[in-house]
Amino acid sequence: MEIEVKLRLPHVDAYRQVTNFLAPFHVGTHRQENHFFDGGAGELSARRAVLRLRFSDNDSRCVVTLKAKAVLVDGVSRVEEDEEELDPSIGRDCATEPAKLSTVESRVVGRAREEFGTLEFVSLGGFGNVRQVYEWKGLKLEVDETDFGFGILYEIECESANPEVAKKSIEEFLKDNMINYSYSEMSKFAIFRSGKLP
């Protein structure tokens, strides 16, 4: 189970305020490319699951992830998640030809085949994301700029075993610096599928 605080920033100005204030705590920037897949007969989406290939930093890394049963309430996301590293060249082949996912040697892809009965995979498309990472007050903050093609979303994410405590700290920081925000109401994937920003 992945548990994350997700707070939405309303516009680029709020995003810049956050990244400027957090600049002393910056530990990295990652350029991510996300590709999503379902079964040919919708086997994954029928059970609120999706398979994702994520490429980072010019294909220096590729991670395959199976996510299921996502719930997002009051800015706290809970989702069943299983992931593993995949050779980026194999990942690229699968992103180009989704049918190749059926033959990949991968525990996570194997789960999608066996547990969900997925015989073939089809592409749902994807989107790019620039993630700024900060180590701040014992928390790892990920500040995202996600370009869906139909709009750009700005969001703060923080994975935590104590999400209410983490959320309180982040909210206090935003309020103290007079930065507008709201609780995220949809996952990035749900926004992507809807075709419009919430």
C-alpha positions as CSV (number, residue, x, y, z in Angstrom):
1,M,0.0,0.0,0.0
2,E,1.4,3.4,-1.0
3,I,0.1,6.3,1.1
4,E,0.8,9.8,-0.1
5,V,-0.3,13.4,0.8
6,K,-1.3,15.1,-2.4
7,L,-1.9,18.9,-2.4
8,R,-2.7,20.8,-5.6
9,L,-1.2,24.2,-6.4
10,P,-3.6,26.4,-8.4
11,H,-1.2,27.9,-10.9
12,V,2.5,28.3,-12.0
13,D,3.0,31.3,-9.6
14,A,2.1,29.1,-6.5
15,Y,4.4,26.4,-7.9
16,R,7.3,29.0,-8.3
17,Q,6.7,30.2,-4.7
18,V,6.9,26.7,-3.3
19,T,10.1,25.8,-5.3
20,N,11.7,29.1,-4.4
21,F,11.0,28.7,-0.7
22,L,12.2,25.1,-0.8
23,A,15.3,25.7,-2.9
24,P,17.8,25.3,0.0
25,F,16.4,21.7,0.5
26,H,16.5,20.6,-3.2
27,V,18.1,17.2,-3.7
28,G,17.2,16.4,-7.3
29,T,15.2,16.9,-10.5
30,H,13.7,14.1,-12.5
31,R,12.2,14.2,-15.9
32,Q,9.6,11.5,-16.1
33,E,7.7,10.0,-19.0
34,N,4.7,7.9,-18.1
35,H,3.0,5.3,-20.3
36,F,-0.2,3.4,-19.2
37,F,-1.6,0.1,-20.3
38,D,-4.8,-1.9,-19.9
39,G,-5.7,-5.4,-21.0
40,G,-7.1,-5.8,-24.5
41,A,-10.6,-6.5,-23.1
42,G,-10.2,-3.9,-20.3
43,E,-9.4,-6.5,-17.7
44,L,-7.3,-4.1,-15.6
45,S,-9.6,-1.0,-15.7
46,A,-12.6,-3.3,-14.9
47,R,-11.0,-4.0,-11.6
48,R,-9.7,-0.4,-11.0
49,A,-6.1,-1.3,-11.9
50,V,-3.6,0.0,-14.4
51,L,-0.1,-0.9,-15.5
52,R,2.5,1.9,-15.9
53,L,5.9,2.2,-17.4
54,R,7.8,5.2,-16.1
55,F,11.0,6.3,-17.8
56,S,13.2,8.8,-15.9
57,D,16.0,11.1,-16.9
58,N,16.5,10.2,-20.6
59,D,15.9,6.5,-20.1
60,S,18.5,6.1,-17.3
61,R,15.8,4.2,-15.4
62,C,12.6,2.4,-16.2
63,V,10.1,1.2,-13.6
64,V,7.0,-1.0,-14.2
65,T,4.2,-0.5,-11.7
66,L,0.9,-2.2,-11.2
67,K,-1.5,0.1,-9.3
68,A,-5.0,-0.9,-8.0
69,K,-7.9,0.3,-6.0
70,A,-6.8,3.9,-5.6
71,V,-8.7,6.0,-3.0
72,L,-8.1,9.8,-2.6
73,V,-9.8,11.5,0.4
74,D,-8.9,14.9,1.9
75,G,-5.6,15.1,0.1
76,V,-4.4,11.6,1.2
77,S,-4.1,8.9,-1.4
78,R,-4.0,5.2,-0.7
79,V,-3.3,2.8,-3.5
80,E,-2.2,-0.8,-3.8
81,E,1.1,-0.7,-5.6
82,D,3.7,-3.2,-6.8
83,E,6.7,-2.1,-8.8
84,E,10.1,-3.3,-10.1
85,E,13.0,-2.0,-12.3
86,L,12.9,-3.0,-15.9
87,D,15.7,-2.7,-18.5
88,P,15.0,0.7,-20.2
89,S,15.6,-0.7,-23.7
90,I,13.0,-3.5,-23.0
91,G,10.6,-0.9,-21.6
92,R,11.0,1.2,-24.7
93,D,10.2,-1.8,-26.9
94,C,7.0,-2.3,-24.9
95,A,6.0,1.3,-25.0
96,T,6.4,1.2,-28.8
97,E,4.7,-2.2,-29.2
98,P,2.5,-2.9,-26.2
99,A,1.9,-6.5,-27.3
100,K,5.5,-7.2,-26.3
101,L,4.5,-6.7,-22.6
102,S,2.9,-10.2,-22.8
103,T,6.4,-11.8,-23.2
104,V,8.4,-9.7,-20.8
105,E,10.2,-11.5,-17.9
106,S,8.8,-9.4,-15.0
107,R,7.1,-10.3,-11.7
108,V,4.9,-7.2,-11.9
109,V,3.8,-7.8,-15.5
110,G,3.3,-11.5,-14.6
111,R,0.9,-10.5,-11.8
112,A,-1.1,-8.4,-14.3
113,R,-1.4,-11.4,-16.6
114,E,-2.1,-14.0,-13.9
115,E,-4.2,-12.1,-11.3
116,F,-6.2,-10.1,-13.9
117,G,-6.3,-12.6,-16.7
118,T,-4.6,-10.1,-19.1
119,L,-3.7,-12.0,-22.3
120,E,-2.6,-8.9,-24.3
121,F,-1.9,-5.3,-23.4
122,V,-3.0,-2.1,-25.2
123,S,-1.6,1.4,-24.7
124,L,-3.8,4.1,-23.1
125,G,-1.2,6.8,-23.8
126,G,0.6,8.9,-21.3
127,F,2.1,12.2,-20.2
128,G,5.3,13.9,-19.1
129,N,6.2,15.1,-15.6
130,V,9.1,17.2,-14.1
131,R,9.6,16.3,-10.5
132,Q,11.5,18.5,-8.1
133,V,12.6,16.6,-4.9
134,Y,13.2,18.2,-1.6
135,E,14.4,16.8,1.8
136,W,12.5,19.1,4.2
137,K,11.9,18.6,8.0
138,G,12.3,14.9,7.8
139,L,9.9,14.6,4.8
140,K,10.6,13.9,1.2
141,L,8.6,16.4,-0.8
142,E,8.0,15.9,-4.5
143,V,6.8,19.0,-6.3
144,D,5.4,18.1,-9.7
145,E,4.8,20.0,-13.0
146,T,2.7,17.6,-15.1
147,D,2.0,18.3,-18.7
148,F,-1.0,16.4,-20.0
149,G,-1.1,18.1,-23.4
150,F,-4.5,19.6,-22.5
151,G,-3.2,21.5,-19.5
152,I,-0.5,21.6,-16.8
153,L,-1.0,20.5,-13.2
154,Y,1.1,21.6,-10.2
155,E,1.1,19.3,-7.2
156,I,3.0,18.5,-4.0
157,E,3.3,14.8,-3.1
158,C,4.7,13.3,0.0
159,E,4.8,9.6,0.8
160,S,4.4,9.0,4.5
161,A,3.4,6.3,7.0
162,N,1.9,9.1,9.0
163,P,0.0,11.1,6.3
164,E,-2.0,13.3,8.7
165,V,1.1,14.5,10.4
166,A,2.9,15.1,7.1
167,K,-0.1,16.9,5.7
168,K,-0.3,19.2,8.7
169,S,3.3,20.2,8.4
170,I,3.0,20.9,4.7
171,E,-0.2,22.9,5.1
172,E,1.4,25.0,7.9
173,F,4.3,25.7,5.5
174,L,2.0,26.8,2.7
175,K,-0.2,28.9,5.0
176,D,2.8,30.6,6.7
177,N,4.0,31.6,3.3
178,M,0.6,32.6,2.0
179,I,0.6,30.1,-0.8
180,N,-2.8,29.0,-2.1
181,Y,-3.5,25.2,-2.4
182,S,-6.3,22.7,-2.3
183,Y,-6.5,19.0,-1.6
184,S,-6.0,16.9,-4.8
185,E,-9.3,15.2,-5.7
186,M,-8.1,13.0,-8.6
187,S,-5.0,11.1,-9.4
188,K,-2.8,12.2,-12.3
189,F,-4.0,9.1,-14.2
190,A,-7.7,9.9,-13.6
191,I,-7.1,13.5,-14.8
192,F,-5.3,12.1,-17.9
193,R,-8.2,9.8,-18.7
194,S,-10.8,12.5,-18.2
195,G,-9.1,14.7,-20.7
196,K,-9.4,17.9,-18.7
197,L,-7.9,19.5,-15.6
198,P,-10.3,19.3,-12.5
